[in-house]
Amino acid sequence: MNTPPMACRYNHLQTYTNMKKTILLLVLAISAIGMNAQTQLPKVYNEKINPMTQIDQAVAKAAKGKKNIIVQLGGNWCPWCLRFADFISKDSLISATIKENYEYIHVNIPRRGTPEEKLAEPLQKRLGNAGRFGYPALVVLSPQGKVLHIQDSSFLESGNGYDHKKVLRFLKCWTPEATKSYNKPQK
């Protein structure tokens, strides 16, 4: 039995090592591209504004315009929150439906498990503990600021994004026209 010369064994080992390095570099490059794509989405949450004030301002504006309010509760730390904001901004029919029927705001909430999370308890209470579904949580408010509906956004997903038909159906179900009986001021 002939054994390959030492030089051949060394060349095979070197080729194998080079292949491993190439594969590792490819995996790292693909990961970097994926992470970079995620960070390319615009940040839509203003972390400096008081969320209660932000909601109060939206309620005042909605009452004048006879619109409902959608609070997209989440944060710039949440990839699905940024995907949803990007999705609705790029879909012309959904954008038009929102513009016609809603005051739409992005309300920042601290990430779960952080010390700041405790500070958000009054906000969670005001919005019917919407965060229990995860983020983004979509809260529909009447022009008077009453919680009409909390939407678990996972039901609007499709693959790694959102489904046009599901989102449009959600929006149309909670327009001021669709919720007329809910939007009457309480006596």
C-alpha positions, 0 to 999 in steps of 0.5 A: 500500500502506497502512502501519499507523500508528505507534501500531498498530505500537507496540500490536502490539509491546507485545502481543507483549512482554506475551505473552512475559512472560506465557509466561515467568512461567508457565514459571517458576511451573510450574518452581517448583511442580515444585521445591517438590513435590520438596522436600515429600517427607520427608527419611528419611536421618539424615546424622549416624549412622554407617552401619556402626553403623546396620547393626549395630543393624539386624542385632542387631534382625533376629536377635532378630526373625528378620527380614531387613534391607533397607538403602535406600542413598541420601541426602536429596540423591536425589529417587528415594530420597525417592520410594521412601521415600514410596511404601512408606510410603503403600502399606498392603500394602507397608508391612505386608509390610515390617513383618512381614518386615524391619528396614528402614533408610535408610542415608545415603551421600554424593553421587557426586563429593563429597570425602566419597564416599571415606569411604563405601568401607568401607560400599560394600564391606560392602554388595557395592558396591551403589552401582554400580547408582545410588540408591536401591540396595536391599540385602537382608541376612540376620539375620546381616548377610550380603548376600543380594541387591542390587536395582537400584531402576530395575527397580521404577520405573514412569513417575515413580514405583514400581510396586506389583506389582514392589515387592511381588514383590521384597519377597516374594522376599526374606522370611525364609521365602523365603530360609530356606536362605540364613539358616542360620548358617554353621558 
